[in-house]
Amino acid sequence: MQKIGFIVLLSVLVALTTSPVHAQEKQETTKKVVYEITVMGLTCQADAAKLDQFMLKRKGILSSSTDFTTKRVKVVVDPFVNISALRNVIVAAGFEMSEENLTQSEQ
């Protein structure tokens, strides 16, 4: 009976110690997508901050950096987030997205 308890305990410990490693490996191999988007309607730095806040509340958006002076936002997302979803966030924040100078790359 003690052998079974020991085996179960050992199995749990192995599972606990190996899971984060596998999760980290998976995270490292998952490519991220970087979009740089022109945003119309930004009138001040507070607007840029507002847009970043809206972006970061959405699942799959890992980072958002809006530059008020260039009217551009750089967004790093998980691969399942597409440009249509980003447009929806921009519109929900009260701005418009321009297709002009839109860039997309992988990281």
MIKE-659350 format. One record per atom (N, C-alpha, C): residue number from 0; x, y, z; atom name; residue in one letter. Coordinates in Angstrom, 1 decimal. Layout:
BEGIN
(atom NUM,(X,Y,Z),'CA','a')
...
//
This chain:
BEGIN
(atom 0,(0.8,-1.2,0.0),'N','m')
(atom 0,(0.0,0.0,0.0),'CA','m')
(atom 0,(0.9,1.3,0.0),'C','m')
(atom 1,(2.0,1.2,0.7),'N','q')
(atom 1,(2.9,2.4,0.7),'CA','q')
(atom 1,(3.5,2.6,-0.6),'C','q')
(atom 2,(3.8,1.5,-1.4),'N','k')
(atom 2,(4.4,1.7,-2.7),'CA','k')
(atom 2,(3.4,2.5,-3.6),'C','k')
(atom 3,(2.1,2.2,-3.5),'N','i')
(atom 3,(1.2,2.8,-4.4),'CA','i')
(atom 3,(1.1,4.3,-4.1),'C','i')
(atom 4,(1.1,4.6,-2.8),'N','g')
(atom 4,(1.1,6.0,-2.3),'CA','g')
(atom 4,(2.3,6.8,-2.8),'C','g')
(atom 5,(3.5,6.1,-2.7),'N','f')
(atom 5,(4.7,6.7,-3.1),'CA','f')
(atom 5,(4.7,6.9,-4.6),'C','f')
(atom 6,(4.2,6.0,-5.4),'N','i')
(atom 6,(4.2,6.1,-6.9),'CA','i')
(atom 6,(3.2,7.3,-7.3),'C','i')
(atom 7,(2.1,7.4,-6.6),'N','v')
(atom 7,(1.2,8.5,-6.9),'CA','v')
(atom 7,(1.8,9.8,-6.6),'C','v')
(atom 8,(2.5,9.9,-5.4),'N','l')
(atom 8,(3.2,11.1,-5.0),'CA','l')
(atom 8,(4.3,11.5,-6.0),'C','l')
(atom 9,(5.0,10.5,-6.4),'N','l')
(atom 9,(6.1,10.7,-7.3),'CA','l')
(atom 9,(5.5,11.2,-8.7),'C','l')
(atom 10,(4.4,10.6,-9.1),'N','s')
(atom 10,(3.8,11.0,-10.4),'CA','s')
(atom 10,(3.3,12.4,-10.3),'C','s')
(atom 11,(2.8,12.8,-9.2),'N','v')
(atom 11,(2.3,14.2,-9.1),'CA','v')
(atom 11,(3.5,15.2,-9.1),'C','v')
(atom 12,(4.5,14.8,-8.4),'N','l')
(atom 12,(5.7,15.7,-8.4),'CA','l')
(atom 12,(6.3,15.9,-9.8),'C','l')
(atom 13,(6.4,14.8,-10.5),'N','v')
(atom 13,(6.9,14.8,-11.9),'CA','v')
(atom 13,(6.0,15.7,-12.7),'C','v')
(atom 14,(4.7,15.6,-12.6),'N','a')
(atom 14,(3.8,16.4,-13.4),'CA','a')
(atom 14,(3.9,17.9,-13.1),'C','a')
(atom 15,(4.1,18.2,-11.8),'N','l')
(atom 15,(4.2,19.6,-11.4),'CA','l')
(atom 15,(5.5,20.2,-11.8),'C','l')
(atom 16,(6.6,19.4,-11.8),'N','t')
(atom 16,(7.9,20.0,-12.2),'CA','t')
(atom 16,(8.1,20.1,-13.7),'C','t')
(atom 17,(7.4,19.3,-14.5),'N','t')
(atom 17,(7.6,19.3,-15.9),'CA','t')
(atom 17,(6.6,20.2,-16.7),'C','t')
(atom 18,(5.4,20.4,-16.1),'N','s')
(atom 18,(4.4,21.2,-16.8),'CA','s')
(atom 18,(4.9,22.6,-17.2),'C','s')
(atom 19,(5.4,23.4,-16.3),'N','p')
(atom 19,(5.9,24.7,-16.6),'CA','p')
(atom 19,(6.9,24.7,-17.7),'C','p')
(atom 20,(7.8,23.7,-17.8),'N','v')
(atom 20,(8.8,23.7,-18.8),'CA','v')
(atom 20,(8.1,23.5,-20.2),'C','v')
(atom 21,(7.1,22.6,-20.2),'N','h')
(atom 21,(6.4,22.4,-21.5),'CA','h')
(atom 21,(5.6,23.6,-21.9),'C','h')
(atom 22,(5.0,24.3,-21.0),'N','a')
(atom 22,(4.3,25.5,-21.2),'CA','a')
(atom 22,(5.2,26.6,-21.8),'C','a')
(atom 23,(6.4,26.7,-21.1),'N','q')
(atom 23,(7.3,27.7,-21.6),'CA','q')
(atom 23,(7.8,27.4,-23.0),'C','q')
(atom 24,(8.1,26.1,-23.3),'N','e')
(atom 24,(8.6,25.8,-24.6),'CA','e')
(atom 24,(7.5,26.1,-25.6),'C','e')
(atom 25,(6.2,25.8,-25.3),'N','k')
(atom 25,(5.2,26.0,-26.2),'CA','k')
(atom 25,(5.0,27.5,-26.5),'C','k')
(atom 26,(5.2,28.3,-25.4),'N','q')
(atom 26,(5.0,29.8,-25.5),'CA','q')
(atom 26,(6.1,30.3,-26.4),'C','q')
(atom 27,(7.4,29.8,-26.3),'N','e')
(atom 27,(8.5,30.3,-27.1),'CA','e')
(atom 27,(8.3,29.9,-28.5),'C','e')
(atom 28,(7.7,28.8,-28.8),'N','t')
(atom 28,(7.6,28.4,-30.2),'CA','t')
(atom 28,(6.4,29.0,-30.9),'C','t')
(atom 29,(5.5,29.6,-30.2),'N','t')
(atom 29,(4.3,30.2,-30.8),'CA','t')
(atom 29,(4.7,31.6,-31.3),'C','t')
(atom 30,(4.6,31.8,-32.6),'N','k')
(atom 30,(4.9,33.1,-33.1),'CA','k')
(atom 30,(3.9,34.2,-32.8),'C','k')
(atom 31,(4.4,35.3,-32.6),'N','k')
(atom 31,(3.5,36.5,-32.3),'CA','k')
(atom 31,(3.4,37.3,-33.6),'C','k')
(atom 32,(2.3,38.0,-33.8),'N','v')
(atom 32,(2.1,38.9,-34.9),'CA','v')
(atom 32,(2.2,40.3,-34.5),'C','v')
(atom 33,(2.9,41.1,-35.2),'N','v')
(atom 33,(3.0,42.5,-34.9),'CA','v')
(atom 33,(2.3,43.3,-36.0),'C','v')
(atom 34,(1.4,44.2,-35.6),'N','y')
(atom 34,(0.7,45.1,-36.6),'CA','y')
(atom 34,(1.1,46.5,-36.2),'C','y')
(atom 35,(1.3,47.3,-37.3),'N','e')
(atom 35,(1.5,48.7,-37.1),'CA','e')
(atom 35,(0.4,49.4,-37.9),'C','e')
(atom 36,(-0.4,50.1,-37.2),'N','i')
(atom 36,(-1.7,50.6,-37.8),'CA','i')
(atom 36,(-1.7,52.1,-37.7),'C','i')
(atom 37,(-2.2,52.8,-38.7),'N','t')
(atom 37,(-2.5,54.2,-38.6),'CA','t')
(atom 37,(-3.9,54.4,-38.0),'C','t')
(atom 38,(-4.0,55.3,-37.0),'N','v')
(atom 38,(-5.2,55.5,-36.3),'CA','v')
(atom 38,(-5.6,57.0,-36.5),'C','v')
(atom 39,(-6.8,57.2,-37.0),'N','m')
(atom 39,(-7.3,58.5,-37.2),'CA','m')
(atom 39,(-8.2,58.9,-36.1),'C','m')
(atom 40,(-8.1,60.2,-35.7),'N','g')
(atom 40,(-9.0,60.7,-34.6),'CA','g')
(atom 40,(-8.2,60.9,-33.3),'C','g')
(atom 41,(-6.9,60.6,-33.3),'N','l')
(atom 41,(-6.1,60.8,-32.1),'CA','l')
(atom 41,(-5.9,62.3,-32.0),'C','l')
(atom 42,(-6.3,63.0,-30.9),'N','t')
(atom 42,(-6.0,64.4,-30.8),'CA','t')
(atom 42,(-5.0,64.8,-29.7),'C','t')
(atom 43,(-4.7,63.9,-28.9),'N','c')
(atom 43,(-3.8,64.2,-27.8),'CA','c')
(atom 43,(-3.2,62.9,-27.2),'C','c')
(atom 44,(-2.2,63.0,-26.3),'N','q')
(atom 44,(-1.5,61.9,-25.7),'CA','q')
(atom 44,(-2.5,61.1,-24.9),'C','q')
(atom 45,(-3.5,61.7,-24.3),'N','a')
(atom 45,(-4.5,61.0,-23.5),'CA','a')
(atom 45,(-5.3,60.0,-24.4),'C','a')
(atom 46,(-5.6,60.4,-25.7),'N','d')
(atom 46,(-6.2,59.5,-26.6),'CA','d')
(atom 46,(-5.4,58.3,-26.9),'C','d')
(atom 47,(-4.1,58.5,-27.0),'N','a')
(atom 47,(-3.1,57.4,-27.3),'CA','a')
(atom 47,(-3.2,56.4,-26.1),'C','a')
(atom 48,(-3.2,57.0,-24.9),'N','a')
(atom 48,(-3.2,56.1,-23.7),'CA','a')
(atom 48,(-4.6,55.4,-23.6),'C','a')
(atom 49,(-5.6,56.0,-24.0),'N','k')
(atom 49,(-7.0,55.4,-24.0),'CA','k')
(atom 49,(-7.0,54.2,-24.9),'C','k')
(atom 50,(-6.4,54.4,-26.1),'N','l')
(atom 50,(-6.4,53.3,-27.1),'CA','l')
(atom 50,(-5.6,52.1,-26.6),'C','l')
(atom 51,(-4.4,52.4,-26.0),'N','d')
(atom 51,(-3.6,51.3,-25.4),'CA','d')
(atom 51,(-4.4,50.6,-24.3),'C','d')
(atom 52,(-5.1,51.3,-23.5),'N','q')
(atom 52,(-5.9,50.6,-22.5),'CA','q')
(atom 52,(-7.0,49.7,-23.1),'C','q')
(atom 53,(-7.7,50.2,-24.1),'N','f')
(atom 53,(-8.7,49.4,-24.8),'CA','f')
(atom 53,(-8.1,48.1,-25.4),'C','f')
(atom 54,(-6.9,48.3,-26.0),'N','m')
(atom 54,(-6.2,47.2,-26.6),'CA','m')
(atom 54,(-5.9,46.1,-25.6),'C','m')
(atom 55,(-5.3,46.5,-24.5),'N','l')
(atom 55,(-4.8,45.6,-23.5),'CA','l')
(atom 55,(-5.9,44.8,-22.8),'C','l')
(atom 56,(-7.1,45.3,-22.9),'N','k')
(atom 56,(-8.2,44.6,-22.2),'CA','k')
(atom 56,(-8.7,43.4,-23.0),'C','k')
(atom 57,(-8.3,43.3,-24.3),'N','r')
(atom 57,(-8.7,42.2,-25.2),'CA','r')
(atom 57,(-7.8,41.0,-25.1),'C','r')
(atom 58,(-8.5,39.9,-25.1),'N','k')
(atom 58,(-7.7,38.6,-25.1),'CA','k')
(atom 58,(-6.9,38.5,-26.4),'C','k')
(atom 59,(-5.7,38.0,-26.2),'N','g')
(atom 59,(-4.8,37.8,-27.3),'CA','g')
(atom 59,(-3.9,39.0,-27.7),'C','g')
(atom 60,(-4.2,40.2,-27.1),'N','i')
(atom 60,(-3.4,41.4,-27.4),'CA','i')
(atom 60,(-2.3,41.4,-26.3),'C','i')
(atom 61,(-1.1,41.3,-26.7),'N','l')
(atom 61,(0.0,41.1,-25.7),'CA','l')
(atom 61,(0.6,42.5,-25.3),'C','l')
(atom 62,(0.7,43.4,-26.3),'N','s')
(atom 62,(1.2,44.7,-26.0),'CA','s')
(atom 62,(0.6,45.7,-27.0),'C','s')
(atom 63,(0.6,47.0,-26.6),'N','s')
(atom 63,(0.1,48.0,-27.4),'CA','s')
(atom 63,(0.8,49.3,-27.1),'C','s')
(atom 64,(1.3,49.9,-28.2),'N','s')
(atom 64,(2.1,51.2,-28.0),'CA','s')
(atom 64,(1.6,52.2,-29.0),'C','s')
(atom 65,(0.9,53.2,-28.6),'N','t')
(atom 65,(0.4,54.2,-29.5),'CA','t')
(atom 65,(1.3,55.4,-29.5),'C','t')
(atom 66,(1.7,55.9,-30.6),'N','d')
(atom 66,(2.5,57.1,-30.7),'CA','d')
(atom 66,(1.6,58.2,-31.3),'C','d')
(atom 67,(1.3,59.1,-30.4),'N','f')
(atom 67,(0.4,60.2,-30.8),'CA','f')
(atom 67,(0.9,61.1,-31.9),'C','f')
(atom 68,(2.2,61.3,-31.9),'N','t')
(atom 68,(2.8,62.2,-32.9),'CA','t')
(atom 68,(2.7,61.6,-34.3),'C','t')
(atom 69,(2.9,60.3,-34.5),'N','t')
(atom 69,(2.9,59.7,-35.8),'CA','t')
(atom 69,(1.5,59.1,-36.1),'C','t')
(atom 70,(0.6,59.1,-35.1),'N','k')
(atom 70,(-0.8,58.6,-35.2),'CA','k')
(atom 70,(-0.7,57.1,-35.6),'C','k')
(atom 71,(0.2,56.4,-35.0),'N','r')
(atom 71,(0.4,54.9,-35.3),'CA','r')
(atom 71,(0.4,54.2,-34.0),'C','r')
(atom 72,(-0.2,53.0,-34.1),'N','v')
(atom 72,(-0.2,52.0,-32.9),'CA','v')
(atom 72,(0.5,50.8,-33.4),'C','v')
(atom 73,(1.4,50.3,-32.5),'N','k')
(atom 73,(2.1,49.0,-32.7),'CA','k')
(atom 73,(1.5,48.0,-31.7),'C','k')
(atom 74,(1.0,47.0,-32.3),'N','v')
(atom 74,(0.3,46.0,-31.4),'CA','v')
(atom 74,(0.9,44.6,-31.7),'C','v')
(atom 75,(1.3,43.9,-30.6),'N','v')
(atom 75,(1.8,42.6,-30.6),'CA','v')
(atom 75,(0.6,41.7,-30.1),'C','v')
(atom 76,(0.3,40.7,-31.0),'N','v')
(atom 76,(-0.9,39.8,-30.7),'CA','v')
(atom 76,(-0.5,38.3,-30.9),'C','v')
(atom 77,(-1.4,37.5,-30.3),'N','d')
(atom 77,(-1.3,36.1,-30.6),'CA','d')
(atom 77,(-1.8,35.9,-32.0),'C','d')
(atom 78,(-1.4,34.8,-32.7),'N','p')
(atom 78,(-1.8,34.5,-34.1),'CA','p')
(atom 78,(-3.3,34.5,-34.3),'C','p')
(atom 79,(-4.1,34.2,-33.4),'N','f')
(atom 79,(-5.5,34.1,-33.6),'CA','f')
(atom 79,(-6.2,35.5,-33.7),'C','f')
(atom 80,(-5.5,36.5,-33.3),'N','v')
(atom 80,(-6.1,37.9,-33.4),'CA','v')
(atom 80,(-5.8,38.4,-34.8),'C','v')
(atom 81,(-6.9,38.8,-35.5),'N','n')
(atom 81,(-6.7,39.3,-36.9),'CA','n')
(atom 81,(-6.9,40.8,-36.9),'C','n')
(atom 82,(-6.7,41.3,-38.1),'N','i')
(atom 82,(-6.8,42.8,-38.3),'CA','i')
(atom 82,(-8.3,43.3,-38.1),'C','i')
(atom 83,(-9.2,42.4,-38.4),'N','s')
(atom 83,(-10.6,42.8,-38.2),'CA','s')
(atom 83,(-10.9,43.0,-36.7),'C','s')
(atom 84,(-10.4,42.1,-35.9),'N','a')
(atom 84,(-10.6,42.2,-34.4),'CA','a')
(atom 84,(-9.9,43.5,-33.9),'C','a')
(atom 85,(-8.8,43.8,-34.4),'N','l')
(atom 85,(-8.1,45.1,-34.0),'CA','l')
(atom 85,(-8.9,46.3,-34.5),'C','l')
(atom 86,(-9.4,46.3,-35.7),'N','r')
(atom 86,(-10.3,47.4,-36.1),'CA','r')
(atom 86,(-11.5,47.6,-35.2),'C','r')
(atom 87,(-12.1,46.5,-34.8),'N','n')
(atom 87,(-13.2,46.6,-33.8),'CA','n')
(atom 87,(-12.8,47.2,-32.5),'C','n')
(atom 88,(-11.6,46.9,-32.0),'N','v')
(atom 88,(-11.2,47.5,-30.8),'CA','v')
(atom 88,(-10.9,49.0,-31.0),'C','v')
(atom 89,(-10.3,49.4,-32.1),'N','i')
(atom 89,(-10.0,50.8,-32.4),'CA','i')
(atom 89,(-11.3,51.6,-32.5),'C','i')
(atom 90,(-12.3,51.0,-33.2),'N','v')
(atom 90,(-13.6,51.7,-33.3),'CA','v')
(atom 90,(-14.3,51.8,-32.0),'C','v')
(atom 91,(-14.3,50.7,-31.2),'N','a')
(atom 91,(-14.9,50.7,-29.8),'CA','a')
(atom 91,(-14.3,51.8,-28.9),'C','a')
(atom 92,(-13.0,52.1,-29.2),'N','a')
(atom 92,(-12.3,53.1,-28.4),'CA','a')
(atom 92,(-12.6,54.5,-28.9),'C','a')
(atom 93,(-13.3,54.6,-30.0),'N','g')
(atom 93,(-13.8,55.9,-30.5),'CA','g')
(atom 93,(-12.9,56.5,-31.6),'C','g')
(atom 94,(-12.1,55.7,-32.3),'N','f')
(atom 94,(-11.2,56.1,-33.3),'CA','f')
(atom 94,(-11.5,55.3,-34.6),'C','f')
(atom 95,(-10.7,55.7,-35.7),'N','e')
(atom 95,(-10.9,55.0,-36.9),'CA','e')
(atom 95,(-9.5,54.4,-37.3),'C','e')
(atom 96,(-9.6,53.3,-38.1),'N','m')
(atom 96,(-8.3,52.7,-38.6),'CA','m')
(atom 96,(-8.2,53.0,-40.0),'C','m')
(atom 97,(-7.0,53.3,-40.4),'N','s')
(atom 97,(-6.7,53.5,-41.9),'CA','s')
(atom 97,(-5.9,52.3,-42.4),'C','s')
(atom 98,(-6.3,51.8,-43.6),'N','e')
(atom 98,(-5.6,50.7,-44.2),'CA','e')
(atom 98,(-4.3,51.1,-44.8),'C','e')
(atom 99,(-4.1,52.4,-44.9),'N','e')
(atom 99,(-2.9,53.0,-45.5),'CA','e')
(atom 99,(-1.7,52.8,-44.6),'C','e')
(atom 100,(-0.6,52.3,-45.1),'N','n')
(atom 100,(0.6,52.0,-44.4),'CA','n')
(atom 100,(0.5,51.0,-43.3),'C','n')
(atom 101,(-0.5,50.1,-43.4),'N','l')
(atom 101,(-0.7,49.0,-42.5),'CA','l')
(atom 101,(0.4,48.0,-42.7),'C','l')
(atom 102,(1.1,47.6,-41.6),'N','t')
(atom 102,(2.1,46.6,-41.8),'CA','t')
(atom 102,(1.8,45.4,-40.8),'C','t')
(atom 103,(2.3,44.2,-41.2),'N','q')
(atom 103,(2.1,43.0,-40.4),'CA','q')
(atom 103,(3.4,42.2,-40.6),'C','q')
(atom 104,(3.9,41.8,-39.4),'N','s')
(atom 104,(5.1,40.9,-39.4),'CA','s')
(atom 104,(5.0,39.9,-38.3),'C','s')
(atom 105,(5.9,38.9,-38.3),'N','e')
(atom 105,(5.9,37.9,-37.2),'CA','e')
(atom 105,(7.1,38.2,-36.3),'C','e')
(atom 106,(7.0,37.8,-35.1),'N','q')
(atom 106,(8.0,38.0,-34.1),'CA','q')
(atom 106,(8.4,36.7,-33.5),'C','q')
//
